[in-house]
Amino acid sequence: MAEDLEIKEQLENFENMLMLRNYINRMLKYDLSGTHLSLRECQLLMYLYQHGQTGTSELAQIFKVTRTLISKTIGQLIQAKLIREQAHLNDRRRVDISLTDNGIKQVVAAKKQISNNLQSMDATKELLRLTEQIASLSQ
């Protein structure tokens, strides 16, 4: 009987975590509206903006996805002229990725758009509710 209650609680917590994840994803998509970037593209650009240049393997590790997926995203961002690849100075096998001037402008514009989107929605109430749900899961 006690095991059944524990399993039931675990399932309820799991359901709550899934609902939270879906809610956070909806908020992030709303925040990115008007930027013309996917969540992954925006994350990658923001990371490069904060850290300068890096390699494909490092990005795959940081974002916990495959190198293939990162390479696909990088290809899209290169086509859009937001990032560039260049040979590493000390290791010819390595290729470094960095933002172009256009990429920097896009990140600044995306940050401004996200800020405007957050201000236009009633984020405070939603974020408080989200915080309460996360707190209840940790108990």
C-alpha positions in Angstrom: 0.0 0.0 0.0 2.8 2.4 0.9 4.6 1.5 -2.3 1.4 2.3 -4.3 1.2 5.8 -2.8 4.9 6.4 -3.5 4.5 5.3 -7.1 1.4 7.5 -7.4 3.3 10.5 -6.0 6.2 9.9 -8.4 3.8 9.7 -11.4 2.1 12.9 -10.3 5.5 14.6 -10.0 6.4 13.3 -13.4 3.2 14.7 -14.9 3.8 18.1 -13.2 7.4 18.2 -14.6 6.0 17.5 -18.1 3.4 20.2 -17.8 6.1 22.6 -16.6 8.4 21.7 -19.5 5.6 22.3 -21.9 4.7 25.6 -20.3 8.3 26.8 -20.3 8.6 25.8 -24.0 5.5 27.8 -24.8 6.9 30.8 -23.0 10.2 30.5 -24.8 8.5 30.3 -28.2 6.4 33.3 -27.3 9.6 35.2 -26.2 11.2 34.4 -29.6 8.3 35.5 -31.7 9.4 38.2 -34.1 13.1 37.1 -34.0 12.8 34.6 -36.9 15.0 32.3 -35.0 14.4 28.8 -33.6 15.1 28.2 -29.9 18.2 26.2 -30.8 19.5 28.9 -33.2 18.9 31.6 -30.6 20.6 29.6 -27.8 23.7 29.0 -30.1 23.9 32.6 -31.1 23.6 33.8 -27.5 26.3 31.4 -26.4 28.6 32.6 -29.1 27.8 36.2 -28.2 28.7 35.6 -24.5 31.7 33.3 -25.1 33.3 34.4 -28.4 34.4 31.5 -30.6 34.1 27.8 -29.9 34.0 24.5 -31.8 31.3 22.1 -32.9 32.2 19.4 -30.3 32.1 21.9 -27.5 28.7 23.2 -28.6 27.3 19.6 -28.8 28.5 18.9 -25.3 27.2 22.2 -23.9 23.7 21.8 -25.4 23.7 18.0 -24.9 22.9 17.2 -28.5 24.7 15.3 -31.3 27.4 16.9 -33.4 25.1 16.2 -36.4 22.4 18.4 -35.0 24.8 21.2 -34.1 26.4 21.0 -37.5 22.9 21.3 -39.1 22.1 24.4 -37.0 25.5 25.8 -37.8 25.0 25.3 -41.5 21.7 27.2 -41.3 23.3 30.0 -39.4 26.2 30.2 -41.9 23.8 30.4 -44.8 22.0 33.2 -43.0 25.5 34.9 -42.6 25.1 35.1 -38.8 28.1 32.9 -38.0 31.4 32.0 -39.7 33.8 29.1 -39.5 37.5 29.6 -39.4 40.5 27.2 -39.0 41.8 27.0 -35.4 45.2 28.7 -35.1 47.0 25.8 -33.4 45.0 22.7 -34.5 44.3 22.4 -38.2 41.7 19.6 -37.6 39.6 22.0 -35.5 37.3 24.6 -36.9 36.2 27.5 -34.7 32.8 29.1 -35.0 32.1 32.8 -34.2 29.5 35.5 -34.8 29.7 37.7 -37.9 28.9 41.4 -37.5 25.4 40.6 -38.8 25.2 37.8 -36.2 26.0 40.3 -33.4 23.3 42.7 -34.7 20.8 39.8 -34.8 21.6 38.8 -31.2 21.2 42.4 -30.0 17.9 42.6 -31.8 16.7 39.3 -30.5 17.6 40.3 -26.9 15.6 43.5 -27.4 12.6 41.6 -28.9 12.6 39.0 -26.1 12.7 41.8 -23.5 9.8 43.5 -25.3 7.8 40.3 -25.5 8.4 39.6 -21.8 7.2 43.1 -20.9 4.1 42.8 -23.1 2.8 39.7 -21.4 1.9 39.4 -17.8 5.1 37.4 -17.1 5.2 38.2 -13.3 2.1 36.2 -12.5 3.1 33.4 -14.8 6.6 33.2 -13.4 5.4 33.2 -9.8 3.0 30.3 -10.6 5.9 28.5 -12.3 8.1 29.0 -9.3 5.5 27.7 -7.0 5.1 24.6 -9.1 8.8 23.9 -9.1 9.0 24.4 -5.4 6.2 21.9 -4.8 8.1 19.3 -6.9 11.3 19.7 -4.8 9.4 18.8 -1.6 
